Amino acid sequence: MLRLFANAKYDFIKWRRWAYGLTAALILPGFALFFVHGLNYSIEFTGGTQMQVETKQAVGTAPIRSALDGAGIHDAEIKQFGSPTAYVVTARITQGAVTAEGTQATAAAVDSALARGLGADQYRIVRTEAVGPKVGRELQGKALLAIFFSFIVTLVYLAIRFEWRFGLAAVLATFHDILTTIAFIRYLNLEVSLVVVGAVLTMVGYSLNDTIIIFDRVRENLRKFRRQNLYEILNLSINETLPRSVLTHGTTMATTLALVALAGEVLRPFALVMTFAIFTGTFSSIYIAAPLLMYIEKRWPGEDARGARAFRPAAAAQPALAPAPGSSSGAGAEVRPKATV
């Protein structure tokens, strides 16, 4: 059985301030761009013109996209529709509300581009219709509600299974992931489509799952090593779950990176967001959620006040603590039980 980092003893919590600085350096400039330029929403959110095109021969989506890009019609959605010679093209050349004039102008521009790129006698336009942004706006609202209710359910679940401090730390870490993902989307100027919204929702679940796995090990170790402070317990728990995290996240990221390299224009934004989501979800579970839990325990101590003890200097805390068997002394030292996990 492959088990990487089986005997890891890294002091992750020690680097929490560097992690905070890295997070701030990523989020703040990204949101500055967000407030100045906004996001690049797809036709599903802004509306546009949808055309069904039939070609005499199966040409694929690449020549159609090349013809549209050459005419200045960028970010069009092109999908094969039924037979190999049928395609649906959704495009937009004007901003603002969807109007009959805008629909006709877009249809004329697409027709002219296809005539130059494919040949006027190599295709025909079967139908043309306007697509409003109502569906996109409804899904955007439902996505926000889904994230909000996921936070509420997480708080309730962790408050019952663990205690409310764990739930608050997990929700704050997930909120951090949402902010970093939005900043990432803004940096790359990715088009925000329904697929990208789905990737963000997937990221929320992925991050919460990874955080809860670490917190579950923290809960077990809090009961097992009652004399160790929270700093040591958090480091121990992260190191014990590290082999599982490396294998799981590594294999998942390999899949998303393959999609980034091989997927088409429609799926590539989803793959990019998911790849970043795996990174930021793992990062926040270790460097954001765990230190936040320690800070919350310091601010609102639990029954044994281990979070408060974790912030004391090692020299002051040492006389009050008898080290557990197999552990090292000091507030920042790693604790390792004799039994393997």
Buried (B, 14 or more C-beta within 10 A) or exposed (E): EEEEBEEBEBBBBEBBEEBBEBBEEBBEEBBEBBEEEEBBBBBBBBBBBBBBBBBEEEBEBEBBBEBBBEBEBEBBBBEEBEEEBBBBBBBBBBEEEBEEEBBEBBBEBBBBBBBEBBEEEBBEBEEBEBBEBEEBBEBBEEBEEBBEEBBEEBBEBBBEEBBBBBBBBBBBBBBBBBBBBBBBBBBEEBBBBBBBBBBBBBBBBBBBEBBBBBBBBBBBBBEBBEBBBBBBBBBBBBBBBBBBBBBBBEEBBEEBBEBBEEBEBBEBBBBBBBBBBBBBBBBBBBBBBBBBBBBBBBEEBBEBBBBBBBBBEBEEBBEEBEBBEEBBEBBBBBBBBEEEB
